[in-house]
């Protein structure tokens, strides 16, 4: 599998950690009960993490935003930046495709430095653009509109459309689980027919010469998928 850069969102849920890693053309999600993807576990008295990720990747054919899925098994130890030579604390995991010995690789992450920024829905306000959404040449625009009359509002209306005729409506809400971070719950309805749920976060900018990762301006990582894991919407969006 070629290298994939994603922005990771990891938060706590009722039964453990909830993770969603959002890339330009795919998402990695944990847990997904219908696929047998259980929450990540930490080996007692160690820093070894293990678990599955469901990979949702766009097919570019058939139903708009149709998704193919596979499961990756990850195992490794969380570590500090000195171990990996990164500019942030991070970790590295090896992965194998579930049920196959044909593909292995390394999954490396760095922490989002805005994770502990106090959440503020107004920071998400405006129109965000995902280019090449689902297929090349399709532009998805999502507009987030906080209530202008409520200073400390915790949610905002989400609406949008793309250049191939799909429409979207829903909401973005600050996630309180168990304490608020720079993470937002996303609820979308596509074409008034398909319900999708997911997470969002944003980073202001990032540049690291060692990793070669450069994000020159504010980026919204937003991803949502249907409960039957057949559709997914989102990506790394920049201001319109």
C-alpha positions as CSV (number, residue, x, y, z in Angstrom):
1,X,0.0,0.0,0.0
2,X,1.5,3.4,-0.9
3,X,2.0,6.0,1.8
4,X,-1.2,7.7,3.0
5,X,-1.2,10.9,5.0
6,X,-4.2,11.3,7.3
7,X,-5.2,13.5,10.2
8,X,-6.2,11.3,13.2
9,X,-9.0,12.0,15.6
10,X,-8.9,9.8,18.8
11,X,-11.3,10.4,21.6
12,X,-13.0,8.4,24.3
13,X,-16.4,6.7,23.9
14,X,-18.6,4.6,26.2
15,X,-16.7,1.4,25.6
16,X,-13.2,2.6,24.9
17,X,-11.4,4.8,22.4
18,X,-13.0,6.0,19.2
19,X,-10.6,6.7,16.3
20,X,-11.1,8.1,12.8
21,X,-8.1,8.9,10.6
22,X,-9.1,11.0,7.6
23,X,-7.1,11.2,4.4
24,X,-7.8,12.8,1.0
25,X,-9.5,9.7,-0.5
26,X,-10.1,7.3,2.4
27,X,-10.8,7.0,6.1
28,X,-9.7,4.5,8.8
29,X,-12.2,3.9,11.6
30,X,-12.2,2.1,14.9
31,X,-14.4,0.6,16.3
32,X,-16.9,-0.8,13.7
33,X,-19.0,-3.4,15.3
34,X,-20.5,-4.7,12.1
35,X,-17.1,-5.5,10.7
36,X,-15.8,-7.0,14.0
37,X,-13.4,-4.0,14.5
38,X,-13.2,-3.7,18.3
39,X,-11.7,-0.7,20.2
40,X,-7.9,-0.6,20.5
41,X,-6.4,-2.2,23.6
42,X,-3.3,-1.5,25.6
43,X,-1.3,-4.5,26.9
44,X,-1.2,-4.3,30.7
45,X,2.0,-2.8,32.1
46,X,3.3,-1.9,28.6
47,X,3.0,0.7,25.9
48,X,2.0,-1.8,23.3
49,X,-1.2,-0.9,21.5
50,X,-3.1,-3.3,19.2
51,X,-6.4,-3.5,17.3
52,X,-8.1,-3.2,14.0
53,X,-8.8,-0.3,11.6
54,X,-11.6,-0.5,9.1
55,X,-10.4,1.2,5.9
56,X,-13.1,2.9,3.9
57,X,-11.9,3.9,0.4
58,X,-13.9,5.4,-2.4
59,X,-14.6,3.3,-5.4
60,X,-15.1,6.1,-7.8
61,X,-17.8,4.1,-9.6
62,X,-21.4,2.8,-8.9
63,X,-23.2,4.7,-6.2
64,X,-21.9,8.2,-5.5
65,X,-19.6,8.1,-2.5
66,X,-19.7,4.3,-2.6
67,X,-17.1,2.7,-0.4
68,X,-15.1,-0.5,-0.4
69,X,-13.8,-1.8,2.9
70,X,-11.1,-3.9,4.3
71,X,-9.7,-4.5,7.8
72,X,-6.1,-3.8,8.9
73,X,-4.6,-5.2,12.1
74,X,-2.2,-2.9,13.9
75,X,0.3,-3.7,16.7
76,X,3.1,-1.6,18.1
77,X,4.2,0.7,20.9
78,X,3.3,4.3,21.5
79,X,6.6,6.2,21.8
80,X,8.0,9.7,22.1
81,X,9.4,11.9,19.4
82,X,13.0,11.0,20.3
83,X,12.4,7.4,19.4
84,X,11.0,8.2,16.0
85,X,12.9,11.4,15.2
86,X,9.7,13.3,14.7
87,X,9.0,16.9,15.6
88,X,6.1,15.7,17.8
89,X,5.3,12.9,20.2
90,X,4.3,9.9,18.0
91,X,4.1,6.2,17.5
92,X,4.6,3.6,14.9
93,X,2.6,0.5,14.2
94,X,3.0,-2.4,11.8
95,X,-0.1,-3.6,10.1
96,X,-1.3,-6.6,8.2
97,X,-4.4,-7.0,6.1
98,X,-6.9,-9.1,8.1
99,X,-6.9,-12.7,6.9
100,X,-3.9,-12.3,4.6
101,X,-0.1,-12.5,4.9
102,X,0.4,-10.8,1.6
103,X,0.7,-7.2,2.8
104,X,2.4,-5.6,5.7
105,X,3.7,-2.2,6.4
106,X,4.3,0.6,8.9
107,X,1.7,3.0,10.2
108,X,3.2,6.1,11.7
109,X,1.4,8.9,13.5
110,X,2.1,12.3,15.0
111,X,-0.1,14.1,17.4
112,X,-2.3,17.0,16.4
113,X,-1.0,20.0,18.3
114,X,-4.4,21.6,18.4
115,X,-6.0,18.7,20.2
116,X,-6.1,20.6,23.5
117,X,-7.3,23.8,22.0
118,X,-10.6,24.8,23.6
119,X,-13.4,23.8,21.1
120,X,-15.2,26.7,19.5
121,X,-17.8,26.1,16.8
122,X,-17.2,29.6,15.4
123,X,-13.7,28.5,14.4
124,X,-15.3,26.1,11.9
125,X,-17.7,28.7,10.4
126,X,-17.5,29.2,6.6
127,X,-17.4,27.1,3.5
128,X,-14.9,24.3,3.2
129,X,-13.8,22.6,0.0
130,X,-12.8,19.0,-0.6
131,X,-11.4,18.6,-4.1
132,X,-11.5,15.3,-6.1
133,X,-14.2,14.1,-3.6
134,X,-15.1,10.5,-4.5
135,X,-13.8,10.8,-8.0
136,X,-11.4,13.1,-9.9
137,X,-12.8,16.5,-10.8
138,X,-15.7,16.5,-8.3
139,X,-15.6,19.4,-5.8
140,X,-17.5,19.1,-2.5
141,X,-18.4,22.3,-0.7
142,X,-19.6,22.1,2.9
143,X,-20.8,25.2,4.7
144,X,-20.8,25.4,8.5
145,X,-23.1,28.1,10.0
146,X,-23.0,28.7,13.7
147,X,-25.9,30.6,15.3
148,X,-24.8,34.3,15.1
149,X,-26.9,35.2,18.1
150,X,-25.4,32.7,20.6
151,X,-21.9,33.5,21.6
152,X,-21.0,30.2,23.2
153,X,-23.0,27.9,20.9
154,X,-22.0,24.3,20.9
155,X,-23.4,23.3,17.5
156,X,-23.7,24.6,14.0
157,X,-25.8,23.8,10.9
158,X,-24.0,22.0,8.1
159,X,-25.1,22.1,4.5
160,X,-23.4,21.5,1.2
161,X,-23.3,20.1,-2.3
162,X,-20.9,18.9,-5.0
163,X,-20.5,19.4,-8.7
164,X,-22.1,16.1,-9.6
165,X,-25.5,17.0,-8.0
166,X,-25.4,15.5,-4.5
167,X,-26.7,17.5,-1.5
168,X,-25.8,17.3,2.2
169,X,-27.4,18.6,5.4
170,X,-26.7,18.1,9.0
171,X,-24.9,19.4,12.0
172,X,-21.5,19.8,13.8
173,X,-21.5,19.6,17.6
174,X,-18.7,19.9,20.1
175,X,-17.9,16.4,21.5
176,X,-18.0,16.2,25.3
177,X,-16.6,12.8,26.1
178,X,-15.5,13.0,28.9
179,X,-14.1,16.5,28.5
180,X,-14.2,18.8,25.5
181,X,-11.2,18.9,23.1
182,X,-10.9,20.2,19.6
183,X,-13.1,17.4,18.3
184,X,-16.6,17.7,16.9
185,X,-19.4,15.1,16.2
186,X,-20.6,15.2,12.6
187,X,-24.1,14.1,11.4
188,X,-24.8,14.2,7.7
189,X,-27.7,13.3,5.5
190,X,-26.9,12.8,1.9
191,X,-29.6,13.5,-0.7
192,X,-32.1,13.4,2.1
193,X,-31.7,9.6,2.0
194,X,-28.4,8.3,3.5
195,X,-27.4,9.0,7.1
196,X,-23.7,9.3,7.9
197,X,-22.0,9.9,11.2
198,X,-18.4,10.8,12.1
199,X,-15.9,13.2,13.5
200,X,-14.1,16.5,12.6
201,X,-11.2,18.5,13.9
202,X,-9.0,21.2,12.4
203,X,-5.4,22.3,12.5
204,X,-4.0,25.7,11.7
205,X,-0.9,24.8,9.9
206,X,2.0,22.3,10.2
207,X,5.5,22.0,8.7
208,X,8.1,19.4,9.6
209,X,11.2,19.0,7.5
210,X,12.0,15.5,8.9
211,X,8.7,14.0,7.9
212,X,8.2,16.1,4.8
213,X,4.7,16.9,5.9
214,X,3.6,20.5,5.2
215,X,0.1,21.9,5.7
216,X,0.4,25.6,4.8
217,X,-3.0,26.8,6.0
218,X,-6.0,26.0,8.2
219,X,-7.4,22.5,7.3
220,X,-10.6,20.8,8.4
221,X,-10.4,17.1,8.7
222,X,-14.0,15.9,8.4
223,X,-15.2,12.4,7.9
224,X,-18.5,10.5,8.2
225,X,-19.7,7.1,7.1
226,X,-23.0,5.2,6.9
227,X,-23.9,2.6,9.5
228,X,-23.9,-0.1,6.9
229,X,-20.3,1.0,5.9
230,X,-21.3,1.3,2.2
231,X,-20.9,5.1,1.9
232,X,-18.4,7.7,3.3
233,X,-18.1,11.4,2.8
234,X,-15.3,13.9,3.8
235,X,-11.7,14.6,3.4
236,X,-9.1,17.2,4.2
237,X,-10.9,20.5,3.4
238,X,-9.5,24.0,3.0
239,X,-11.4,27.3,3.2
240,X,-13.2,28.3,0.0
